[in-house]
Amino acid sequence: MHDGKITVDTVITVADDLMVADLDGEAVVLSLHRGAYFGLNEVGTRAFELARRPRPVRALVDAMLQEYDAEREELAGDLLRFLAEMREAGLIVTGGVGADGTAP
């Protein structure tokens, strides 16, 4: 069902069957399809916000490096693991065309 391993070149976007509530910089995300909710911390919430438009993971890494004091490799690794969990939970989907107009 999934398009394989997520890499920095994978185009991701937030699933379209979600309701999101902002709670002081953190998010609670309700999956209408699964009938489950998920809590995201501040960093997870920012990644989720950046994924609202289809874009390659690399663009999320670049944007988050501008905002957080982290090494590229560590941030990318953490983000890839987080996005894999989000995809497994049905919060993001992979594939499609990125914000730069390119397909994965």
Secondary structure, 3 states (H helix, E strand, C coil): CCCCCCCCCCEEEECCCEEEEEECCEEEEEECCCCEEEEECHHHHHHHHHCCCCEEHHHHHHHHHHHCCCCHHHHHHHHHHHHHHHHHCCCEEECCCCCCCCCC
